[in-house]
Amino acid sequence: MMWTRRKTERVFDTPHINEPRFGEVGGTATAMDHLQVLRGRVVSCLIGGIGLTLVIVGSFLPWVISGTVRRSSYAIVGVVDRLGIAGDGIVAILVASWPFVGVLCMTPVIAACLRWWRTSGLLGALVGLAAGVFSFGIVLVTAGTSGLSVRLDPIGPAVMAAGSILLLCGGCALAVGVGSPIRQQRGRNNANFQQ
């Protein structure tokens, strides 16, 4: 009977006012950790958000100068699609799906609104990587070439490349940054062993 009473007291024993709860090293230490995680998320989301904005704006800016007309990436993709240059392979699928760049850029935002921070970071990093490969590839392939009064206007690809760098950095920081489950688990284990 005495053994049952002690076990019940331990289970239902609540900490006193100034004692830390189970898993806490001290009330202020966990509050500071939470504030640090929150700051890291806010900074990562701001960097990623600016990157997303630049990627979308860069897709609408001029990419090609044809005579006196400046054409955005959407106009170029429309011409490529109408002329049938893309064929029927992977390039055709990419050309057909290019108008959905804005929708693709919204997937990390939706994941962040659902508070899926790591998923949002991974999606942002993937979008940033894809936009960076595309924009840097266009700049590298067309650098120094011109023909028939058609040339690259560097403003669109440059803005998209800058946005992709920011998006990649913000996404990686959000995915494995301050709120990483590895760091949280290590902190919990240390707190539990100190009791």
C-alpha positions as CSV (number, residue, x, y, z in Angstrom):
1,M,0.0,0.0,0.0
2,M,2.8,2.4,0.8
3,W,4.5,1.8,-2.6
4,T,1.3,2.7,-4.4
5,R,0.9,5.9,-2.4
6,R,4.5,7.1,-3.2
7,K,4.0,6.3,-6.9
8,T,0.8,8.3,-7.0
9,E,2.4,11.2,-5.2
10,R,5.2,11.3,-7.8
11,V,2.9,11.2,-10.7
12,F,0.5,13.9,-9.4
13,D,3.1,16.1,-7.8
14,T,3.1,19.5,-9.5
15,P,6.1,21.8,-9.2
16,H,6.0,24.7,-6.9
17,I,5.8,28.3,-8.2
18,N,9.5,28.9,-8.5
19,E,10.6,25.4,-9.6
20,P,11.1,24.6,-13.2
21,R,8.7,22.1,-14.9
22,F,9.9,18.8,-16.1
23,G,12.1,19.3,-19.2
24,E,12.9,22.9,-18.4
25,V,16.3,24.1,-17.1
26,G,14.8,27.3,-16.0
27,G,11.8,29.4,-17.1
28,T,13.9,32.2,-18.6
29,A,16.2,29.8,-20.5
30,T,13.4,28.1,-22.4
31,A,11.7,31.5,-23.1
32,M,15.0,32.8,-24.5
33,D,15.4,29.6,-26.6
34,H,11.8,30.1,-27.9
35,L,12.5,33.7,-28.7
36,Q,15.7,32.7,-30.6
37,V,13.8,30.1,-32.6
38,L,11.1,32.7,-33.4
39,R,13.7,35.3,-34.5
40,G,15.4,32.7,-36.7
41,R,12.2,31.8,-38.4
42,V,11.2,35.4,-38.9
43,V,14.6,36.3,-40.5
44,S,14.6,33.2,-42.6
45,C,11.0,33.9,-43.8
46,L,11.9,37.5,-44.6
47,I,15.0,36.5,-46.6
48,G,13.0,33.8,-48.4
49,G,10.0,36.1,-49.0
50,I,12.2,38.8,-50.6
51,G,13.8,36.0,-52.7
52,L,10.3,34.8,-53.8
53,T,9.3,38.3,-54.7
54,L,12.4,38.8,-56.8
55,V,12.0,35.5,-58.6
56,I,8.4,36.4,-59.6
57,V,9.2,40.0,-60.5
58,G,12.3,38.8,-62.5
59,S,10.0,36.5,-64.5
60,F,7.9,39.5,-65.6
61,L,10.9,41.8,-66.4
62,P,12.4,41.9,-69.9
63,W,14.6,39.0,-70.8
64,V,15.1,39.5,-74.6
65,I,15.4,42.7,-76.7
66,S,14.1,42.1,-80.2
67,G,14.7,45.3,-82.2
68,T,13.0,47.9,-80.1
69,V,10.7,45.5,-78.2
70,R,11.6,44.0,-74.8
71,R,10.0,40.7,-74.1
72,S,9.4,38.9,-70.8
73,S,10.1,35.3,-70.1
74,Y,6.4,34.6,-70.6
75,A,6.4,36.2,-74.1
76,I,9.5,34.1,-75.0
77,V,7.9,30.9,-73.8
78,G,4.8,31.7,-75.8
79,V,6.9,32.2,-79.0
80,V,8.8,29.0,-78.3
81,D,5.5,27.1,-77.8
82,R,3.8,28.6,-81.0
83,L,6.8,27.8,-83.1
84,G,7.1,24.2,-81.8
85,I,10.8,24.6,-81.0
86,A,10.4,22.7,-77.7
87,G,9.3,19.5,-79.4
88,D,7.5,16.8,-77.3
89,G,10.0,16.0,-74.6
90,I,10.9,17.4,-71.2
91,V,11.5,20.8,-72.7
92,A,7.9,20.9,-74.0
93,I,6.6,20.1,-70.5
94,L,8.8,22.8,-69.0
95,V,7.6,25.3,-71.6
96,A,4.0,24.4,-71.1
97,S,4.3,24.7,-67.3
98,W,6.2,28.0,-67.2
99,P,3.1,30.2,-66.6
100,F,2.8,28.3,-63.3
101,V,6.0,29.8,-61.9
102,G,4.0,32.1,-59.6
103,V,1.9,29.2,-58.3
104,L,5.0,27.2,-57.7
105,C,6.5,30.1,-55.8
106,M,3.4,30.2,-53.5
107,T,3.9,26.6,-52.3
108,P,6.5,27.6,-49.6
109,V,4.3,30.4,-48.5
110,I,1.3,28.1,-48.1
111,A,3.5,25.6,-46.1
112,A,4.7,28.4,-43.9
113,C,1.1,29.6,-43.3
114,L,0.3,26.0,-42.2
115,R,3.4,26.3,-39.9
116,W,5.2,23.5,-41.7
117,W,8.5,25.3,-41.3
118,R,10.9,22.6,-42.5
119,T,8.7,21.8,-45.5
120,S,8.4,25.5,-46.3
121,G,12.2,25.8,-46.2
122,L,12.8,22.7,-48.3
123,L,10.2,23.9,-50.9
124,G,11.8,27.4,-50.9
125,A,15.3,25.9,-51.4
126,L,14.1,23.7,-54.3
127,V,12.3,26.7,-56.0
128,G,15.4,28.8,-55.5
129,L,17.7,26.1,-56.9
130,A,15.5,25.7,-60.0
131,A,15.2,29.4,-60.6
132,G,18.9,29.9,-60.1
133,V,19.9,27.1,-62.5
134,F,17.5,28.5,-65.1
135,S,18.5,32.2,-64.8
136,F,22.2,31.6,-64.4
137,G,22.0,29.1,-67.3
138,I,20.3,31.6,-69.6
139,V,22.9,34.2,-68.7
140,L,25.8,31.9,-69.3
141,V,24.5,30.4,-72.5
142,T,23.7,33.8,-74.1
143,A,26.6,35.8,-72.8
144,G,28.4,37.5,-75.6
145,T,26.1,36.1,-78.4
146,S,23.7,38.1,-80.5
147,G,22.0,37.5,-83.8
148,L,19.6,39.2,-86.1
149,S,19.0,42.1,-83.7
150,V,17.9,39.7,-80.9
151,R,20.0,39.9,-77.7
152,L,19.7,39.2,-74.0
153,D,18.4,41.9,-71.7
154,P,20.2,41.1,-68.5
155,I,17.7,42.7,-66.1
156,G,15.2,39.9,-65.9
157,P,17.6,37.0,-65.5
158,A,19.7,39.0,-63.0
159,V,16.8,39.9,-60.8
160,M,15.6,36.2,-60.9
161,A,19.2,35.0,-60.1
162,A,19.4,37.4,-57.1
163,G,16.0,36.2,-55.9
164,S,17.0,32.6,-56.3
165,I,20.2,33.1,-54.2
166,L,18.1,34.8,-51.4
167,L,15.4,32.1,-51.6
168,L,18.0,29.3,-51.5
169,C,19.6,30.9,-48.4
170,G,16.4,31.6,-46.6
171,G,15.0,28.2,-47.4
172,C,18.0,26.3,-46.2
173,A,18.1,28.4,-43.0
174,L,14.5,27.7,-42.4
175,A,14.8,24.0,-43.1
176,V,17.9,23.3,-40.9
177,G,18.4,26.5,-39.0
178,V,17.6,27.5,-35.4
179,G,14.4,25.5,-35.2
180,S,16.1,22.3,-36.2
181,P,14.8,19.1,-34.6
182,I,18.3,18.0,-33.9
183,R,19.1,21.0,-31.8
184,Q,15.7,20.8,-30.0
185,Q,16.3,17.1,-29.2
186,R,19.8,17.8,-27.9
187,G,18.5,20.6,-25.7
188,R,15.7,18.4,-24.3
189,N,18.2,15.6,-23.4
190,N,20.5,18.0,-21.6
191,A,17.6,19.5,-19.6
192,N,16.4,16.0,-18.6
193,F,19.9,14.8,-17.5
194,Q,20.4,17.9,-15.3
195,Q,17.5,17.1,-13.0
